[in-house]
Amino acid sequence: MNNQPYVDWGGHYLKLTWLPNKNIHDYSKVTSVHGVCFYNGNVLLVHVDGRGFNFPGGHIENG
């Protein structure tokens, strides 16, 4: 199974990685967080103006 797909995210080529058992000891390296929400066989997506549909998430803010 390939758990590192590459995506074009608004003109930026990114590698997405799933690490199901990874413990994070240095949270300063985390730059964004996204979630996949399942409900009754459906997946939740959000529509972002100018980008289209995405999984809910965002960038980390101080505090």
N, C-alpha and C positions, 0 to 999 in steps of 0.2 A: 504494500500500500504506500502510495506517495503522500506523505504528510507535509510536504513543502511546495505547494503550488506557487507559481509566479503569476502576478496579476498586473494589469495596467490600471493604476489608480489615479485618474485625472492627469495622465501624462507622465506619471512616475512609475517606474518598473519596480515592484516590490515582491519580496519573498514572504509568504505567510507560513508560519510554523506552528504546529500543534505539539505541545509537550505535556501530555496528560499527567505525568507524575513528577514534574519539575518543581522543586522548591526554589523560590526566588529569595535570595539573601540580600541583594542590592537593588532596591526598587528604583534607584535613580536611573537605571537603564531602561525602565519601562516608559515608552513614549505615547502609547495609545492602548485602549482597551475596547474590545468589541464582544458582543454576545450573540448567540444564536438561540432564539426562543421558539420552542415547538409547542403547539396547542391543537389538539384534535386533528392531527395530520397536516396542520398548516405551519408555515414558518413566518415569523414577524419580520417585515422589512420596513424601512423608513425611506421617504422620498426626500432627497436633498436637492434644492434648486441648483441647476447647472451641472449636477452629477448623475442624477437618476436615483435608482433604488439601491439601498445599501443595508447591511446589517446594522442594528443600533450600536452606537459606540461613540467614542470621541477621544480627545487628547486629555492627558493628565494635567490638572491645574494645581498650583501650589495651595496648600491648606485644605 
